[in-house]
């Protein structure tokens, strides 16, 4: 799903949570009826949402409030509002163990770290620049990767020490994806018409792969063999072979492709 939505399964069945940025709320949709069951007020200009692995909490970044709202997905209420202490919180990710939430800011060079047990801010980790665009956690939870748009880097935070390693990419890292085996991370370089391939073991750049104009969205097939990239101003999707690290197909899809998602079976 796009990062502005999430799913949770409760006693009433699967529910979809959708951030509605202009309404300052999160809409809850019953997947059985495809109807909105309620709207939950959050902060000003909510942007992104991430769920805990058990689906019991949703964390919502509120860009113009400088806060993160915590939603109880069973009772459908906000149980906490956490200040990140910095401007414009955006993308966020929950570690696979569900213990911490990492939140990047587009208005400050910090990544906020939230404790999910207490729903309080633990600390802010300083990174270069002020334009982080995306973040993801490795499956073991040991590292957080951040697409640092303003400094042309992918930052890597060690979750045990909070030390930061910077990997130089091409201009405009925008979105991140990790292979199912967690051996490679790919970053779309929006301003460079390329995708950076990173070795997760050494945290070094392997190569840059030329794609279409202004690549943004990215998704990897469940078997890890292919990477799909949306080229916003090219109107295409590039298909990258993970073994060759080269484009093997370019698919015309229409004007302004943004996100891309792949079905769980990869079909």
NORCORTA-V364609 format. One record per helix or strand of 3 or more residues. SS is the DSSP state (2 for helix, 1 for strand). FROM is the first residue (numbers start at 1). TO is the last residue. If there is no record, write none. Layout:
SS_FROM_TO, SS_FROM_TO
This chain:
1_5_10, 1_13_20, 1_25_30, 1_35_41, 1_46_51, 1_57_62, 1_67_72, 1_77_83, 1_89_94, 1_100_105, 1_110_115, 1_120_126, 1_132_137, 1_143_148, 1_153_158, 1_164_168, 1_173_178, 1_184_189, 1_194_199, 1_204_210, 1_215_220, 1_226_231, 1_236_241, 1_246_252
